[in-house]
Amino acid sequence: MTVRSLRAELFALRRRPAVWIVAAGWTVQIICFVYLITYLVYRAVAAQPEGSGSDSGPILADLLPASADHTIVGALPIWGGPVMLVLGALIAGGDQRWGTLRTVLARFADRTSFLLGRFLALALLLLALSVLTLAVSAASSVAVALVEGAAIRWPGPDRFLLALGSIWLICTAWGMVGFVLALATRSLTAAVGAGLLWTLLVENAVTGLGGLVPLLGAVRTVQLSTSSGSVAAALGASGDGFGVAAVTSGPVAAGVLAGYVVLALLAALVIFRRRDLA
């Protein structure tokens, strides 16, 4: 039954315009915000007179293929995570918004199998987006290298695989949170609003005050955005403007993100099994 639900959801996802729009929008964000704008900053710094104290070397190094694995991971806490949260909410809230959930669920005798299939479909979709993310980052870094006449040197396969796993984990954690929020609120707008308000405003406020209030310092170690930034920092990502900071170690942060995935699944199962669809 779970496999049947998975196949049905994958079939539906391929035909949802929102999925393709989100993927295209995220691709544009990578090219523009992660690479193009950073490259323009590099050119501005490089154009300053010698002796001004500005060093453009580290900026360029982050844009070259040798850094393609960790540069894009560093963009996820601020740019990519919220996109995946919106995507998860879209997938869970679409049937609620269109009023088709009762009709779809009538074809499945077990709600648990139905929801597990949807979760697996979202996880596979996020894996595909993770591969796309790494590919776009690599292509953008090659473009920068060609423009600058720099040598094209790649990280080892192990670093690419580690980056892909990290991207998938971060995207899955954010996406599953959006999924369960849409399921709990029965509203796409409420889920997206609550998710972005918490992760972008409340968590940032807690992070800023964490050094002053001991309790908040403990809370920030289990935050979604903070854990994403710690994973990126563990891979060597720069923290300039992307919310990257080694608040916890890489393994601890990865464990927190995995915990978000598990808790989101359990919460979704409890909500969905007990809910009246009327």
Secondary structure, 3 states (H helix, E strand, C coil): CHHHHHHHHHHHHCCCHHHHHHHHHHHHHHHHHHHHHHHHHHHHHHCCCCCCCCCCHHHHHHHCHHHHHHHHHCCHHHHHHHHHHHHHHHHHHHHHHHCCHHHHHCCCCCHHHHHHHHHHHHHHHHHHHHHHHHHHHHHHHHHHHHHHCCCCCCCCHHHHHHHHHHHHHHHHHHHHHHHHHHHHHCCHHHHHHHHHHHHHHHHHHHHHHCCCCHHHHHHHHHCHHHHHHHHHHHCCCCCCCCCCCCCCCHHHHHHHHHHHHHHHHHHHHHHHHHCCCC
